[in-house]
């Protein structure tokens, strides 16, 4: 069964409301229902909306929740875009 907060998260992502999506994820984390894939998805959503700092934080949270190869890749890609070669290599 999908939790009401997850449903809210999915709706706010569809309408492209970054702030509400972030609050929904924080609430999911608070009640212990956060998951790595959703954090990874939010990271890409945040980056598309110009929030690279928030994207990186979300990818890092995704990796902490579960060793997520996609989130590692996204973190490395963000480092490469800034010319940070060593952190990029570590993330890969």
mmCIF file of the C-alpha atoms, coordinates in Angstrom:
data_MODEL
# 
_entry.id   MODEL 
# 
loop_
_atom_site.group_PDB 
_atom_site.id 
_atom_site.type_symbol 
_atom_site.label_atom_id 
_atom_site.label_alt_id 
_atom_site.label_comp_id 
_atom_site.label_asym_id 
_atom_site.label_entity_id 
_atom_site.label_seq_id 
_atom_site.pdbx_PDB_ins_code 
_atom_site.Cartn_x 
_atom_site.Cartn_y 
_atom_site.Cartn_z 
_atom_site.occupancy 
_atom_site.B_iso_or_equiv 
_atom_site.pdbx_formal_charge 
_atom_site.auth_seq_id 
_atom_site.auth_comp_id 
_atom_site.auth_asym_id 
_atom_site.auth_atom_id 
_atom_site.pdbx_PDB_model_num 
ATOM 1  C CA . UNK A 1 1  ? 0.000  0.000  0.000   1.00 0.00 ? 1  UNK A CA 1 
ATOM 2  C CA . UNK A 1 2  ? 1.344  3.434  -0.916  1.00 0.00 ? 2  UNK A CA 1 
ATOM 3  C CA . UNK A 1 3  ? 1.638  5.856  1.957   1.00 0.00 ? 3  UNK A CA 1 
ATOM 4  C CA . UNK A 1 4  ? -0.168 9.205  1.683   1.00 0.00 ? 4  UNK A CA 1 
ATOM 5  C CA . UNK A 1 5  ? 3.177  11.024 1.878   1.00 0.00 ? 5  UNK A CA 1 
ATOM 6  C CA . UNK A 1 6  ? 4.568  9.008  -1.051  1.00 0.00 ? 6  UNK A CA 1 
ATOM 7  C CA . UNK A 1 7  ? 1.461  9.897  -3.018  1.00 0.00 ? 7  UNK A CA 1 
ATOM 8  C CA . UNK A 1 8  ? 1.997  13.573 -2.209  1.00 0.00 ? 8  UNK A CA 1 
ATOM 9  C CA . UNK A 1 9  ? 5.625  13.266 -3.316  1.00 0.00 ? 9  UNK A CA 1 
ATOM 10 C CA . UNK A 1 10 ? 4.606  11.784 -6.667  1.00 0.00 ? 10 UNK A CA 1 
ATOM 11 C CA . UNK A 1 11 ? 2.050  14.548 -7.257  1.00 0.00 ? 11 UNK A CA 1 
ATOM 12 C CA . UNK A 1 12 ? 4.421  17.407 -6.428  1.00 0.00 ? 12 UNK A CA 1 
ATOM 13 C CA . UNK A 1 13 ? 7.099  15.971 -8.710  1.00 0.00 ? 13 UNK A CA 1 
ATOM 14 C CA . UNK A 1 14 ? 4.548  15.803 -11.509 1.00 0.00 ? 14 UNK A CA 1 
ATOM 15 C CA . UNK A 1 15 ? 3.663  19.475 -11.032 1.00 0.00 ? 15 UNK A CA 1 
ATOM 16 C CA . UNK A 1 16 ? 7.354  20.344 -10.657 1.00 0.00 ? 16 UNK A CA 1 
ATOM 17 C CA . UNK A 1 17 ? 7.198  21.769 -7.132  1.00 0.00 ? 17 UNK A CA 1 
ATOM 18 C CA . UNK A 1 18 ? 10.740 21.285 -5.868  1.00 0.00 ? 18 UNK A CA 1 
ATOM 19 C CA . UNK A 1 19 ? 10.207 22.689 -2.356  1.00 0.00 ? 19 UNK A CA 1 
ATOM 20 C CA . UNK A 1 20 ? 7.196  20.482 -1.645  1.00 0.00 ? 20 UNK A CA 1 
ATOM 21 C CA . UNK A 1 21 ? 8.934  17.423 -3.090  1.00 0.00 ? 21 UNK A CA 1 
ATOM 22 C CA . UNK A 1 22 ? 11.878 18.059 -0.767  1.00 0.00 ? 22 UNK A CA 1 
ATOM 23 C CA . UNK A 1 23 ? 9.551  18.397 2.252   1.00 0.00 ? 23 UNK A CA 1 
ATOM 24 C CA . UNK A 1 24 ? 7.783  15.163 1.289   1.00 0.00 ? 24 UNK A CA 1 
ATOM 25 C CA . UNK A 1 25 ? 11.108 13.318 1.122   1.00 0.00 ? 25 UNK A CA 1 
ATOM 26 C CA . UNK A 1 26 ? 12.142 14.747 4.489   1.00 0.00 ? 26 UNK A CA 1 
ATOM 27 C CA . UNK A 1 27 ? 8.866  13.514 5.978   1.00 0.00 ? 27 UNK A CA 1 
ATOM 28 C CA . UNK A 1 28 ? 9.327  10.074 4.441   1.00 0.00 ? 28 UNK A CA 1 
ATOM 29 C CA . UNK A 1 29 ? 12.809 9.959  5.948   1.00 0.00 ? 29 UNK A CA 1 
ATOM 30 C CA . UNK A 1 30 ? 11.462 11.094 9.320   1.00 0.00 ? 30 UNK A CA 1 
ATOM 31 C CA . UNK A 1 31 ? 8.975  8.207  9.451   1.00 0.00 ? 31 UNK A CA 1 
ATOM 32 C CA . UNK A 1 32 ? 11.542 5.715  8.148   1.00 0.00 ? 32 UNK A CA 1 
ATOM 33 C CA . UNK A 1 33 ? 9.990  5.291  4.694   1.00 0.00 ? 33 UNK A CA 1 
ATOM 34 C CA . UNK A 1 34 ? 12.668 6.931  2.571   1.00 0.00 ? 34 UNK A CA 1 
ATOM 35 C CA . UNK A 1 35 ? 14.210 4.873  -0.194  1.00 0.00 ? 35 UNK A CA 1 
ATOM 36 C CA . UNK A 1 36 ? 17.314 5.117  -2.322  1.00 0.00 ? 36 UNK A CA 1 
ATOM 37 C CA . UNK A 1 37 ? 15.571 5.148  -5.695  1.00 0.00 ? 37 UNK A CA 1 
ATOM 38 C CA . UNK A 1 38 ? 13.272 8.011  -4.750  1.00 0.00 ? 38 UNK A CA 1 
ATOM 39 C CA . UNK A 1 39 ? 16.235 10.047 -3.443  1.00 0.00 ? 39 UNK A CA 1 
ATOM 40 C CA . UNK A 1 40 ? 18.073 9.368  -6.703  1.00 0.00 ? 40 UNK A CA 1 
ATOM 41 C CA . UNK A 1 41 ? 15.027 10.494 -8.696  1.00 0.00 ? 41 UNK A CA 1 
ATOM 42 C CA . UNK A 1 42 ? 14.725 13.641 -6.588  1.00 0.00 ? 42 UNK A CA 1 
ATOM 43 C CA . UNK A 1 43 ? 18.410 14.423 -7.174  1.00 0.00 ? 43 UNK A CA 1 
ATOM 44 C CA . UNK A 1 44 ? 17.863 14.447 -10.929 1.00 0.00 ? 44 UNK A CA 1 
ATOM 45 C CA . UNK A 1 45 ? 14.708 16.555 -10.443 1.00 0.00 ? 45 UNK A CA 1 
ATOM 46 C CA . UNK A 1 46 ? 16.633 19.074 -8.313  1.00 0.00 ? 46 UNK A CA 1 
ATOM 47 C CA . UNK A 1 47 ? 19.437 19.288 -10.876 1.00 0.00 ? 47 UNK A CA 1 
ATOM 48 C CA . UNK A 1 48 ? 16.975 19.930 -13.707 1.00 0.00 ? 48 UNK A CA 1 
ATOM 49 C CA . UNK A 1 49 ? 15.656 22.810 -11.619 1.00 0.00 ? 49 UNK A CA 1 
ATOM 50 C CA . UNK A 1 50 ? 19.111 24.359 -11.179 1.00 0.00 ? 50 UNK A CA 1 
ATOM 51 C CA . UNK A 1 51 ? 19.699 23.143 -7.623  1.00 0.00 ? 51 UNK A CA 1 
ATOM 52 C CA . UNK A 1 52 ? 22.964 21.254 -8.073  1.00 0.00 ? 52 UNK A CA 1 
ATOM 53 C CA . UNK A 1 53 ? 23.768 21.512 -4.350  1.00 0.00 ? 53 UNK A CA 1 
ATOM 54 C CA . UNK A 1 54 ? 20.458 19.913 -3.417  1.00 0.00 ? 54 UNK A CA 1 
ATOM 55 C CA . UNK A 1 55 ? 20.908 17.300 -6.146  1.00 0.00 ? 55 UNK A CA 1 
ATOM 56 C CA . UNK A 1 56 ? 24.303 16.272 -4.776  1.00 0.00 ? 56 UNK A CA 1 
ATOM 57 C CA . UNK A 1 57 ? 22.920 16.074 -1.243  1.00 0.00 ? 57 UNK A CA 1 
ATOM 58 C CA . UNK A 1 58 ? 20.083 13.855 -2.459  1.00 0.00 ? 58 UNK A CA 1 
ATOM 59 C CA . UNK A 1 59 ? 22.465 11.542 -4.332  1.00 0.00 ? 59 UNK A CA 1 
ATOM 60 C CA . UNK A 1 60 ? 24.622 11.269 -1.200  1.00 0.00 ? 60 UNK A CA 1 
ATOM 61 C CA . UNK A 1 61 ? 21.534 10.402 0.872   1.00 0.00 ? 61 UNK A CA 1 
ATOM 62 C CA . UNK A 1 62 ? 20.615 7.802  -1.747  1.00 0.00 ? 62 UNK A CA 1 
ATOM 63 C CA . UNK A 1 63 ? 24.035 6.155  -1.442  1.00 0.00 ? 63 UNK A CA 1 
ATOM 64 C CA . UNK A 1 64 ? 23.788 6.228  2.365   1.00 0.00 ? 64 UNK A CA 1 
ATOM 65 C CA . UNK A 1 65 ? 20.387 4.512  2.229   1.00 0.00 ? 65 UNK A CA 1 
ATOM 66 C CA . UNK A 1 66 ? 21.615 1.792  -0.147  1.00 0.00 ? 66 UNK A CA 1 
ATOM 67 C CA . UNK A 1 67 ? 24.760 1.446  -2.215  1.00 0.00 ? 67 UNK A CA 1 
ATOM 68 C CA . UNK A 1 68 ? 23.048 2.788  -5.339  1.00 0.00 ? 68 UNK A CA 1 
ATOM 69 C CA . UNK A 1 69 ? 25.214 2.670  -8.511  1.00 0.00 ? 69 UNK A CA 1 
ATOM 70 C CA . UNK A 1 70 ? 23.052 5.261  -10.247 1.00 0.00 ? 70 UNK A CA 1 
ATOM 71 C CA . UNK A 1 71 ? 23.538 7.766  -7.424  1.00 0.00 ? 71 UNK A CA 1 
ATOM 72 C CA . UNK A 1 72 ? 27.309 7.129  -7.435  1.00 0.00 ? 72 UNK A CA 1 
ATOM 73 C CA . UNK A 1 73 ? 27.350 7.870  -11.157 1.00 0.00 ? 73 UNK A CA 1 
ATOM 74 C CA . UNK A 1 74 ? 25.332 11.074 -10.722 1.00 0.00 ? 74 UNK A CA 1 
ATOM 75 C CA . UNK A 1 75 ? 27.644 12.288 -7.935  1.00 0.00 ? 75 UNK A CA 1 
ATOM 76 C CA . UNK A 1 76 ? 30.687 11.610 -10.126 1.00 0.00 ? 76 UNK A CA 1 
ATOM 77 C CA . UNK A 1 77 ? 29.077 13.424 -13.053 1.00 0.00 ? 77 UNK A CA 1 
ATOM 78 C CA . UNK A 1 78 ? 28.440 16.508 -10.905 1.00 0.00 ? 78 UNK A CA 1 
ATOM 79 C CA . UNK A 1 79 ? 32.079 16.497 -9.748  1.00 0.00 ? 79 UNK A CA 1 
ATOM 80 C CA . UNK A 1 80 ? 33.277 16.199 -13.350 1.00 0.00 ? 80 UNK A CA 1 
ATOM 81 C CA . UNK A 1 81 ? 31.139 19.163 -14.377 1.00 0.00 ? 81 UNK A CA 1 
ATOM 82 C CA . UNK A 1 82 ? 32.994 21.250 -11.779 1.00 0.00 ? 82 UNK A CA 1 
ATOM 83 C CA . UNK A 1 83 ? 36.407 19.910 -12.822 1.00 0.00 ? 83 UNK A CA 1 
ATOM 84 C CA . UNK A 1 84 ? 36.863 18.012 -9.544  1.00 0.00 ? 84 UNK A CA 1 
ATOM 85 C CA . UNK A 1 85 ? 38.697 14.985 -10.871 1.00 0.00 ? 85 UNK A CA 1 
ATOM 86 C CA . UNK A 1 86 ? 39.665 13.154 -7.656  1.00 0.00 ? 86 UNK A CA 1 
ATOM 87 C CA . UNK A 1 87 ? 36.219 13.289 -6.017  1.00 0.00 ? 87 UNK A CA 1 
ATOM 88 C CA . UNK A 1 88 ? 34.741 12.184 -9.360  1.00 0.00 ? 88 UNK A CA 1 
ATOM 89 C CA . UNK A 1 89 ? 37.067 9.192  -9.481  1.00 0.00 ? 89 UNK A CA 1 
ATOM 90 C CA . UNK A 1 90 ? 36.174 8.309  -5.885  1.00 0.00 ? 90 UNK A CA 1 
ATOM 91 C CA . UNK A 1 91 ? 32.455 8.464  -6.674  1.00 0.00 ? 91 UNK A CA 1 
ATOM 92 C CA . UNK A 1 92 ? 32.893 6.182  -9.698  1.00 0.00 ? 92 UNK A CA 1 
# 
